[in-house]
């Protein structure tokens, strides 16, 4: 039996402040994102420092009633200790959270950070799914 996880490679590009275009590759990182939790990621310079913005999602299409329920029960404080900020982003088909953390040139440190974030996010999502499993009637209007 093969227990090796299939790796996903995440490329972090620097987003140009003026144009909004991604114009410079900062690094390529091997992660296990078998659940498809990373929506996208990029870096931006602010006050002379580089920050990574990683958009985390659910890894699957959610039903209409689940969208609000997931946001209601997801606790951003579960990932907050690992990042500078975490906020909900409305307007996407599925729930999305934007986490911001400082960029480092160390591939190992960046991979560790992103792996930890994915682990915490997945754990919180699993908890949310368990909590909302019997709440469909509360979110559906008849």
DRENKE-508384 format. One line per field, with one value per residue: chain; x, y, z of N, C-alpha, C in turn. Coordinates in pm, whole numbers, plus 50000, padded with zeros to 5 digits. Layout:
# residues N
cadena: [A  ...] .
nu: [X  ...] .
nv: [Y  ...] .
nw: [Z  ...] .
cau: [X  ...] .
cav: [Y  ...] .
caw: [Z  ...] .
cu: [X  ...] .
cv: [Y  ...] .
cw: [Z  ...] .
# end
This chain:
# residues 142
cadena: [A  A  A  A  A  A  A  A  A  A  A  A  A  A  A  A  A  A  A  A  A  A  A  A  A  A  A  A  A  A  A  A  A  A  A  A  A  A  A  A  A  A  A  A  A  A  A  A  A  A  A  A  A  A  A  A  A  A  A  A  A  A  A  A  A  A  A  A  A  A  A  A  A  A  A  A  A  A  A  A  A  A  A  A  A  A  A  A  A  A  A  A  A  A  A  A  A  A  A  A  A  A  A  A  A  A  A  A  A  A  A  A  A  A  A  A  A  A  A  A  A  A  A  A  A  A  A  A  A  A  A  A  A  A  A  A  A  A  A  A  A  A] .
nu: [50085  50060  50161  50236  50180  50027  50192  50128  50224  50287  50311  50434  50368  50473  50261  50203  50180  50076  49961  49832  49896  50051  50386  50644  50817  50839  50882  50859  50666  50632  50348  50101  49807  49572  49305  49221  49220  49339  49264  49379  49696  49920  50179  50243  50391  50428  50488  50766  50798  50740  50439  50239  49938  49704  49439  49201  48979  48689  48732  48546  48234  47980  47648  47376  47260  47462  47667  47627  47605  47856  48025  47912  47979  48250  48553  48773  48976  49107  49306  49432  49658  49877  49905  49912  49673  49330  49054  48711  48598  48361  48145  48246  48189  48205  48268  48538  48846  49081  49410  49684  50031  50378  50625  50902  51237  51315  51260  51192  51082  50863  50714  50658  50499  50277  50185  50111  49905  49718  49662  49546  49326  49185  49119  48949  48746  48648  48539  48341  48176  48083  47940  47739  47594  47334  47179  47044  46768  46748  46868  46739  46473  46136] .
nv: [49881  50217  50492  50748  51090  51281  51550  51898  52176  52499  52815  53121  53440  53778  54049  54327  54656  54876  54781  54545  54308  53984  53963  53865  53577  53447  53214  52852  52597  52284  52116  51927  51932  51777  51801  52020  52286  52532  52822  53039  53213  53480  53732  54049  54373  54573  54860  54818  54550  54204  54032  53740  53648  53420  53247  53053  52783  52564  52326  52182  52204  52378  52348  52583  52653  52572  52754  53001  52882  52763  52989  53103  52922  52874  52928  53177  53220  52985  52959  53197  53235  53166  53351  53691  53815  53712  53687  53679  53634  53759  53686  53487  53164  52953  52945  53157  53229  53476  53463  53626  53647  53691  53692  53476  53408  53149  52833  52604  52707  52848  52640  52487  52673  52706  52441  52400  52592  52484  52244  52334  52477  52272  52107  52277  52316  52051  52024  52220  52116  51889  52007  52152  51960  51876  52102  52201  52268  52500  52687  52685  52827  52767] .
nw: [50000  49914  50088  50035  50005  49752  49615  49591  49405  49496  49369  49462  49370  49320  49356  49161  49281  49141  48894  48959  48851  48853  48879  48943  49035  49356  49493  49496  49629  49788  49878  50058  49939  49924  49973  49841  49945  49910  49752  49610  49596  49670  49683  49835  49853  50135  50308  50280  50342  50263  50221  50239  50091  50137  50009  50152  50111  50093  49960  49830  49652  49812  49946  49910  50162  50331  50293  50443  50695  50732  50741  50970  51175  51155  51316  51309  51486  51525  51334  51361  51544  51388  51187  51056  51001  50953  50748  50643  50309  50108  49826  49667  49516  49696  50054  50156  50309  50382  50459  50605  50609  50699  50445  50390  50284  50318  50203  50344  50587  50486  50367  50597  50740  50566  50552  50819  50840  50657  50786  51031  50929  50792  51007  51151  50960  50938  51193  51179  50972  51101  51310  51176  51046  51116  51086  50869  50839  50989  50829  50590  50416  50409] .
cau: [50000  50139  50116  50290  50078  50058  50223  50084  50326  50230  50404  50394  50409  50459  50157  50243  50087  50015  49881  49759  49945  50153  50498  50773  50806  50916  50918  50773  50661  50565  50252  50000  49675  49484  49166  49192  49181  49399  49197  49493  49792  50010  50250  50237  50483  50364  50583  50898  50798  50659  50337  50168  49793  49660  49294  49164  48838  48633  48777  48432  48121  47886  47509  47344  47240  47589  47753  47613  47631  48001  48077  47863  48041  48396  48619  48903  49077  49180  49426  49486  49792  49980  49903  49894  49528  49244  48922  48619  48583  48231  48137  48291  48089  48219  48333  48682  48911  49211  49506  49801  50149  50501  50702  51043  51310  51340  51159  51148  50993  50738  50637  50608  50391  50159  50134  50044  49779  49626  49623  49453  49206  49114  49064  48835  48639  48589  48458  48224  48088  48019  47846  47624  47533  47189  47125  46990  46636  46767  46917  46654  46339  46034] .
cav: [50000  50339  50595  50879  51187  51350  51688  52009  52280  52632  52921  53252  53549  53913  54126  54467  54749  54966  54714  54429  54188  53904  53986  53810  53457  53454  53080  52738  52520  52154  52098  51824  51996  51677  51839  52137  52395  52659  52882  53100  53279  53577  53816  54193  54450  54678  54924  54759  54408  54118  53952  53641  53641  53288  53230  52916  52755  52441  52207  52120  52295  52366  52379  52721  52670  52549  52873  53085  52801  52747  53116  53124  52833  52870  53016  53218  53218  52857  52980  53330  53238  53139  53453  53831  53838  53618  53748  53616  53706  53732  53703  53368  53059  52882  53028  53180  53307  53527  53471  53708  53621  53747  53608  53455  53345  53008  52742  52513  52780  52878  52515  52456  52767  52674  52310  52422  52661  52388  52149  52401  52509  52147  52063  52363  52282  51923  52052  52294  52023  51804  52090  52197  51845  51864  52238  52243  52329  52636  52776  52678  52883  52687] .
caw: [50000  49900  50181  50001  49966  49627  49646  49508  49407  49504  49331  49514  49281  49374  49288  49140  49346  49043  48792  49011  48783  48920  48787  48982  49116  49480  49536  49463  49753  49780  49986  50040  49939  49864  49993  49756  50035  49868  49636  49543  49685  49608  49780  49809  49936  50215  50399  50267  50377  50177  50289  50158  50107  50094  50018  50186  50084  50149  49888  49761  49637  49923  49916  49944  50306  50399  50278  50562  50814  50746  50791  51108  51273  51141  51412  51254  51592  51517  51251  51392  51605  51287  51082  51097  51000  50881  50731  50549  50183  50046  49682  49597  49511  49822  50156  50141  50414  50339  50567  50570  50692  50644  50355  50421  50174  50350  50147  50451  50678  50415  50356  50731  50771  50485  50595  50948  50812  50595  50891  51122  50852  50768  51136  51182  50864  50978  51311  51131  50900  51202  51385  51094  50979  51141  51095  50738  50857  51045  50724  50470  50432  50340] .
cu: [50089  50083  50169  50177  50122  50078  50166  50194  50257  50339  50351  50455  50386  50358  50202  50137  50008  49916  49793  49802  50047  50276  50632  50752  50897  50960  50815  50781  50580  50476  50162  49864  49573  49336  49127  49151  49240  49330  49299  49583  49878  50079  50235  50335  50405  50467  50720  50909  50710  50564  50271  50021  49750  49509  49264  49015  48801  48679  48666  48325  48023  47745  47482  47331  47371  47678  47748  47646  47781  48063  48035  47941  48194  48457  48757  49014  49158  49308  49498  49626  49906  49994  49891  49746  49458  49107  48841  48614  48451  48243  48188  48181  48087  48283  48484  48729  49047  49300  49629  49914  50273  50574  50844  51108  51333  51226  51103  51050  50859  50652  50580  50488  50264  50100  50057  49909  49676  49574  49520  49319  49121  49048  48941  48718  48570  48496  48329  48126  48013  47911  47722  47547  47382  47120  47063  46857  46647  46806  46833  46517  46243  45941] .
cv: [50125  50449  50734  50970  51254  51498  51783  52113  52416  52732  53052  53359  53682  53990  54272  54560  54832  54894  54601  54299  54115  53907  53927  53688  53470  53316  52976  52641  52392  52137  51979  51894  51902  51711  51962  52259  52530  52707  52953  53167  53374  53654  53962  54263  54561  54732  54856  54613  54331  54034  53858  53648  53506  53278  53083  52897  52618  52314  52131  52227  52270  52400  52522  52742  52654  52674  52959  53008  52785  52876  53140  53043  52823  52972  53054  53218  53088  52870  53110  53329  53222  53251  53593  53864  53726  53685  53671  53701  53664  53741  53585  53262  52979  52974  53036  53265  53350  53537  53545  53672  53674  53645  53594  53384  53195  52920  52653  52583  52812  52752  52475  52541  52729  52538  52322  52490  52566  52289  52212  52431  52382  52097  52146  52334  52152  51941  52125  52200  51933  51882  52124  52081  51837  52001  52289  52318  52474  52736  52776  52737  52802  52777] .
cw: [50000  49989  50148  49953  49836  49658  49541  49516  49398  49468  49387  49425  49352  49290  49282  49198  49246  48951  48845  48947  48869  48829  48826  49071  49239  49529  49495  49581  49734  49903  49954  50052  49875  49881  49912  49836  49996  49742  49550  49644  49605  49720  49738  49903  50005  50312  50399  50304  50279  50262  50191  50194  50049  50117  50038  50164  50139  50079  49819  49744  49750  49875  49963  50094  50383  50398  50404  50690  50838  50799  50937  51211  51263  51236  51360  51359  51592  51435  51286  51455  51504  51183  51140  51102  50924  50870  50626  50423  50119  49894  49602  49604  49641  49925  50135  50258  50361  50462  50517  50666  50621  50558  50408  50303  50196  50297  50258  50546  50612  50402  50491  50767  50695  50522  50726  50927  50751  50699  50986  51053  50830  50896  51172  51088  50902  51098  51271  51061  50998  51276  51305  51029  50998  51147  50964  50754  50911  50937  50598  50502  50349  50264] .
# end
